[in-house]
């Protein structure tokens, strides 16, 4: 099995909770910082297929709310969501977790994470 990788931004409270949760479980993870390393374009396609563009797009966040109405209205499918996510990585629901088995999740749910680890 390969390792678990957590994607996000370091000052995001939900990312902090997820990383702390993994540490408390003694689970070592990789870390990918959107701010420093950008959104991995090759992985984004996998995330969109696995999680779904509507779930991966965080419409409750500050970054989304700050977008102009035309940009928001133009997000109608995976391709348009992908373009906005690449331009504004903070609209991606965080954390994105690439699990050791290749599965992907978005957001933090301690119970779901515990079930994933078995």
C-alpha positions, 0 to 999 in steps of 0.5 A: 500500500502506498501512503495517504496524502493530504491536500489543502492549505495549511491555515484551513481549520478543517485541514488542521483538524484532519492532520491532527486527527491523523497524527493522533491515530499515529498515521503518517501522511504526505502533505501537499500545500496548494499555496506552495505547490499548486493544484496537481492538474493530473490528480484533479481529474481523478478527484473530479471523477471520484468525488464529483465536481459539485461536492469538490467545489466548496460553495460555502467558502470565502473564496467562492463568495468573493468570485464575481457572479458571472464566474459563479454562474459559469460553473455548470459541469466538471470542466467549468468547475476544474477551470475555476479550481485551477485558477482559485485553489481555495474553492476546493473543499478541503482537505482532499485525501488520497487514501492508500488504496487510491480512493479520494475523499473531500472534507473531514469526517472523523467517523468516516476517516476511522472507518476508512482506516478500519 
